[in-house]
Amino acid sequence: MTVLGGKEALPNIKMNVAAILINRGWSSYRTKMIENLMRCGFSEIISIEADSENYSIEDFSRKFPFVKIIIPQEDTTDGDLINIGVAEASSEYVLVLRDSIDFSKDILTPTLASKLTESGTFCISPRLIGKENFSFPILFSPSIKRAALNVISTSVVSDGSHNLFPFNNIALYNRRKFIDLGGYDYTIHSDYWQNLDFSFRAWLWGEKITLSTAFSLSYSTEIPVLETGASQFSNRFYLKNLVPRFYADHGAIPKSSFFAFWGSSSCGFFEAQARFKEAREWVMENKYRFKRDALDLVENWGNK
């Protein structure tokens, strides 16, 4: 990747929170976006350009030398872009934003940031509103339907609700806990399954994701559609999160669960065997990080 700027300290720092802005294209409003983030008082501003063919970046970098601009040299998943931003930040918390958010008003105030982070929660997802000021499903919860995981979504929210994952990855994350959880799995190329995998892992490893109604952001463009169809990436999510069982003080994948996975995976025998073996080794390596399994998470969802 190429890194530009970020060598000068930001003026007007008011909170120990870095803003990570994921950009999917060049916008004529980029200057206003950065000026708004400066007014908020973030400790760092990291702008990640998913489009490496942007020829306005160097001029932009000269205008805002305190903004760290990161340009990946190849196509990169959204989750890995966020991983890069978190690794480059040094603040206690990071706020992941997208260029599709409305930057015409304050994104986050220092008073609200202090209130949201005082408990040390791993991830706080905001209330998100559509550009026509309408509500859409942003609160997710797990359930079991026909012996399979079913994700329920609703637009009806209350402050402090448990959230299975933050919509579109937009949220305030505890940076140290993010890193300790291993970040997003870059081998999962589906935005939905990548997000669900990381968030589900956080829940299984003892962290929490909550939703704040006081923390509200609006889209300035169309709301992205979640592509939830089954694929090789849903198989990886299944193996890492749903198959492991919790035994006293550790997680493990029973050998006996292979045939159930093979039967539902749409993989050939040897491919399923290889993926199953890889997942068992990953769980074995992280076995003491598990604090519960998927069944316990679903059965006790919403309990404090």
HUBELQUI-V481018 format. One record per residue. SS is DSSP state (~ for helix, > for strand, _ for the rest). PHI is phi as a letter, one per 40 degrees, with the letter a starting at -180 (NA if undefined). NEAR is the number of other ideal C-beta (glycine too) atoms within 10 Angstrom. Layout:
ss = <SS	SS>
phi = <PHI	PHI>
near = <NEAR	NEAR>
This chain:
ss = <_	>	>	>	_	_	_	_	_	_	_	_	_	_	_	_	>	>	>	>	>	>	>	_	_	_	_	_	_	~	~	~	~	~	~	~	~	~	~	~	_	_	_	>	>	>	>	>	>	_	_	_	_	_	_	_	~	~	~	~	~	~	~	_	_	_	_	>	>	>	>	_	_	_	_	_	_	~	~	~	~	~	~	~	~	~	~	~	_	_	_	_	>	>	>	>	>	>	_	_	>	_	_	_	_	_	_	_	_	~	~	~	~	~	~	~	~	_	_	_	_	_	>	>	>	>	>	>	>	_	_	_	_	_	_	_	_	_	>	>	>	>	>	>	>	_	_	>	>	>	>	>	>	>	_	_	_	_	_	_	>	>	_	_	_	_	~	~	~	_	>	>	>	>	~	~	~	~	~	~	_	_	_	_	_	_	_	_	_	_	~	~	~	~	~	~	~	~	~	~	~	~	~	~	_	_	_	_	>	>	>	>	>	>	>	>	>	>	>	_	_	_	_	_	_	_	_	_	_	_	_	~	~	~	~	~	~	~	~	~	~	~	_	_	>	>	>	_	_	>	>	>	_	_	~	~	~	~	~	~	~	~	~	~	~	_	_	_	~	~	~	~	~	~	~	~	~	~	~	~	~	~	~	~	~	_	~	~	~	_	_	_	_	~	~	~	~	~	~	_	_	_	_	_>
phi = <NA	b	b	b	g	g	c	b	c	c	c	g	c	b	a	c	b	c	c	b	b	c	b	c	a	c	b	c	c	d	d	c	d	c	c	c	c	c	c	c	g	c	c	a	b	b	b	b	c	c	c	c	c	c	c	c	c	c	c	c	c	c	c	b	c	c	c	c	b	b	b	c	c	a	d	b	c	d	c	c	c	c	d	c	c	c	c	c	c	b	c	c	b	b	b	c	b	b	c	c	c	c	b	c	b	d	c	a	c	d	c	c	d	c	c	c	c	c	c	g	d	d	a	b	c	c	c	b	b	c	c	c	g	b	c	a	c	b	b	b	a	c	a	b	b	f	g	b	c	b	c	c	b	a	c	c	b	b	c	g	c	c	b	c	a	c	c	g	g	c	a	b	b	c	c	c	c	d	c	c	c	g	g	c	c	c	c	c	c	c	d	c	c	c	c	c	c	c	c	c	d	d	c	c	c	g	c	b	b	b	b	b	c	c	c	b	b	b	c	b	b	c	c	c	c	c	c	b	c	c	a	d	c	c	c	c	d	d	c	c	b	c	c	d	b	c	b	g	b	a	b	a	b	c	d	c	c	c	c	c	c	d	c	b	c	g	b	c	d	c	c	c	c	c	c	c	c	c	c	c	c	c	c	c	c	b	d	c	c	c	b	a	b	c	c	c	c	c	c	b	c	g	c	c>
near = <14	11	14	19	21	20	9	10	9	19	8	9	15	17	21	17	26	25	27	27	24	22	21	15	12	16	16	7	14	21	12	12	22	20	11	17	24	18	12	20	18	26	19	23	24	26	28	24	25	18	13	14	9	16	7	12	21	12	8	19	17	10	12	22	12	15	22	22	22	21	17	16	8	6	10	18	18	20	22	19	24	25	20	20	22	21	14	18	22	11	19	16	25	26	26	25	25	19	21	20	20	16	22	11	9	12	22	23	15	15	10	17	23	13	14	20	17	8	10	12	19	22	25	26	28	25	19	23	18	15	13	7	7	9	13	13	15	22	19	22	16	20	12	12	9	5	7	10	19	11	16	13	13	13	14	9	18	8	11	15	18	17	23	22	22	24	22	23	24	19	25	23	29	19	18	13	18	24	13	14	21	15	18	24	21	14	12	24	17	21	18	21	25	24	23	24	24	25	25	23	21	22	23	23	19	13	19	16	22	18	24	21	12	13	22	13	19	18	19	15	14	9	17	13	7	17	10	12	10	13	16	16	20	20	21	21	24	22	22	21	22	19	21	26	16	18	12	4	9	16	21	16	22	12	9	7	17	17	11	13	20	17	10	14	18	13	17	10	9	8	14	20	14	12	19	22	12	13	21	19	11	17	21	13	9	18	16	10	16	20	16	16	18	20	12	14	19	15	12	10	14	7	6	6>
